[in-house]
Amino acid sequence: MSKTGIFYASKGGVTETFAKQIAEKLGADLHNMKDTKVDAIADYQNVVLMSSSYFFGALMEDWGGKVKLLHTVDFSGKNVAIVGVGSQERHPDSFCSGAADFYDKLRFSGARFVGDVCPCGYEFKFSRMERGGRMLGLCLDKGDAKVNEKIDEWVKAVQPVFAK
């Protein structure tokens, strides 16, 4: 088992494709939340939480009630990275906002959040993922010509933390 686990929810396959790409680069284990219990997160020191956003910034339904159970896992000392998937063009007023639920549920959990990114290079009006002039994590858009470059830069930033 790897030290890093990626926990994702994907309806149309876009988030799953990105999750596999990131897992390959990080040497991480993949867990589709459709078939995974929240307590599986406890086995990992490094946790990547991923989801696409639907409607006006809701998490993908496979995270549904499971995000409410995150408090049952001891995140003390764990490195947690957030990855949101959305469309800047179709949802500029809620781009990747659902993924902010991960931060909201865990901000007082003792987790160490890693992988925040500059909002430069994105084109949206509002995102709950943006706090203090930074994105809480990586935001991916399949329509973004630089999506692979953003993944590579993000992986390069989190790898040293995950390697400890």
C-alpha positions as CSV (number, residue, x, y, z in Angstrom):
1,M,0.0,0.0,0.0
2,S,1.2,3.5,-0.9
3,K,1.5,6.3,1.6
4,T,-0.8,8.3,-0.6
5,G,-4.4,7.7,-1.4
6,I,-6.6,9.5,-3.9
7,F,-10.3,9.4,-3.0
8,Y,-12.5,10.7,-5.9
9,A,-16.0,10.7,-7.2
10,S,-16.7,10.8,-10.9
11,K,-20.0,10.7,-12.8
12,G,-19.0,11.2,-16.5
13,G,-15.4,9.9,-16.1
14,V,-13.5,13.2,-16.3
15,T,-12.6,13.3,-12.6
16,E,-11.6,9.6,-12.8
17,T,-9.3,10.3,-15.7
18,F,-7.7,13.2,-13.9
19,A,-7.4,11.0,-10.7
20,K,-5.6,8.2,-12.6
21,Q,-3.3,10.8,-14.2
22,I,-2.4,12.2,-10.8
23,A,-2.1,8.8,-9.1
24,E,0.4,7.6,-11.7
25,K,2.6,10.7,-11.1
26,L,2.4,10.4,-7.3
27,G,2.5,6.6,-7.1
28,A,-0.8,6.8,-5.2
29,D,-3.6,4.3,-4.6
30,L,-7.0,5.1,-6.2
31,H,-10.3,4.9,-4.4
32,N,-13.6,5.6,-6.1
33,M,-16.0,6.8,-3.4
34,K,-18.9,5.0,-5.1
35,D,-17.4,1.7,-3.7
36,T,-15.3,3.0,-0.8
37,K,-16.0,3.6,2.9
38,V,-14.7,6.8,4.4
39,D,-12.7,4.9,7.1
40,A,-10.3,3.7,4.3
41,I,-8.8,7.2,4.4
42,A,-7.3,6.4,7.8
43,D,-4.8,4.1,6.2
44,Y,-3.0,6.9,4.5
45,Q,-0.6,9.7,5.6
46,N,-1.2,11.7,2.4
47,V,-4.8,12.1,1.2
48,V,-6.0,13.7,-2.0
49,L,-9.8,14.4,-2.0
50,M,-11.2,14.9,-5.5
51,S,-14.6,15.7,-6.9
52,S,-16.3,17.4,-9.7
53,S,-18.9,20.1,-8.9
54,Y,-22.5,20.0,-10.1
55,F,-25.2,22.6,-10.4
56,F,-24.2,25.6,-8.3
57,G,-21.2,24.1,-6.6
58,A,-22.4,20.8,-5.1
59,L,-20.1,17.8,-4.7
60,M,-20.6,14.8,-7.0
61,E,-23.3,12.6,-5.4
62,D,-21.0,9.7,-4.6
63,W,-19.4,11.9,-2.0
64,G,-23.0,12.8,-0.8
65,G,-23.4,11.7,2.8
66,K,-19.8,10.5,3.0
67,V,-18.4,14.0,3.2
68,K,-20.4,14.4,6.4
69,L,-18.5,11.3,7.8
70,L,-15.0,12.8,7.3
71,H,-15.0,13.9,10.9
72,T,-14.9,10.2,11.9
73,V,-11.4,9.8,10.5
74,D,-8.4,11.1,12.6
75,F,-6.8,13.6,10.3
76,S,-4.2,14.8,12.8
77,G,-0.9,15.1,11.1
78,K,-2.2,13.9,7.7
79,N,-1.3,15.9,4.6
80,V,-4.5,16.7,2.7
81,A,-4.7,18.0,-0.8
82,I,-7.9,19.1,-2.6
83,V,-8.6,18.7,-6.3
84,G,-11.8,20.1,-7.8
85,V,-13.0,19.5,-11.4
86,G,-15.4,21.9,-13.1
87,S,-16.0,24.1,-16.1
88,Q,-14.9,27.7,-16.1
89,E,-17.1,28.4,-19.2
90,R,-20.3,26.7,-18.1
91,H,-20.1,27.5,-14.4
92,P,-18.0,30.7,-14.0
93,D,-20.1,31.7,-10.9
94,S,-19.3,28.4,-9.0
95,F,-16.2,27.0,-10.5
96,C,-15.0,23.9,-8.5
97,S,-16.9,25.2,-5.5
98,G,-18.1,21.8,-4.4
99,A,-14.5,20.8,-3.5
100,A,-14.4,23.5,-0.9
101,D,-16.7,21.3,1.2
102,F,-13.6,19.1,1.9
103,Y,-11.8,22.1,3.4
104,D,-14.9,23.3,5.3
105,K,-15.4,19.8,6.9
106,L,-11.7,19.4,7.8
107,R,-10.3,22.8,8.6
108,F,-10.4,22.1,12.4
109,S,-9.4,18.4,12.1
110,G,-5.6,18.8,12.6
111,A,-5.0,18.1,8.9
112,R,-2.2,19.9,7.1
113,F,-3.5,21.3,3.9
114,V,-1.1,21.3,1.0
115,G,-1.3,22.0,-2.7
116,D,-2.9,25.4,-2.8
117,V,-2.5,27.3,-6.1
118,C,-2.5,30.8,-7.5
119,P,-5.8,31.6,-9.2
120,C,-3.9,33.2,-12.1
121,G,-4.6,31.4,-15.4
122,Y,-8.2,30.6,-14.4
123,E,-11.2,32.5,-15.8
124,F,-14.1,32.5,-13.5
125,K,-16.3,35.0,-11.5
126,F,-16.6,33.1,-8.2
127,S,-15.4,30.0,-6.5
128,R,-15.7,28.9,-2.9
129,M,-12.3,27.3,-3.5
130,E,-10.7,30.8,-3.6
131,R,-9.7,32.0,-0.1
132,G,-7.2,34.7,0.7
133,G,-6.1,35.2,-2.9
134,R,-5.3,31.5,-3.4
135,M,-7.2,28.4,-4.5
136,L,-7.5,25.9,-1.7
137,G,-6.3,23.2,-4.1
138,L,-5.9,22.3,-7.8
139,C,-8.9,23.2,-10.0
140,L,-9.1,21.3,-13.2
141,D,-11.2,22.0,-16.3
142,K,-11.1,19.5,-19.2
143,G,-11.6,22.4,-21.6
144,D,-8.4,24.1,-20.3
145,A,-5.6,23.8,-22.9
146,K,-3.1,24.0,-20.0
147,V,-4.7,21.3,-17.8
148,N,-1.8,18.8,-18.1
149,E,0.7,21.6,-17.3
150,K,-1.3,22.5,-14.2
151,I,-1.3,18.9,-13.1
152,D,2.5,18.6,-13.5
153,E,3.2,21.8,-11.6
154,W,0.8,20.8,-8.8
155,V,2.3,17.3,-8.5
156,K,5.8,18.9,-8.4
157,A,4.7,21.1,-5.5
158,V,3.1,18.4,-3.4
159,Q,5.6,15.6,-4.0
160,P,8.2,16.9,-1.5
161,V,5.6,17.2,1.2
162,F,4.2,13.7,0.5
163,A,7.7,12.2,0.4
164,K,8.4,13.0,4.0
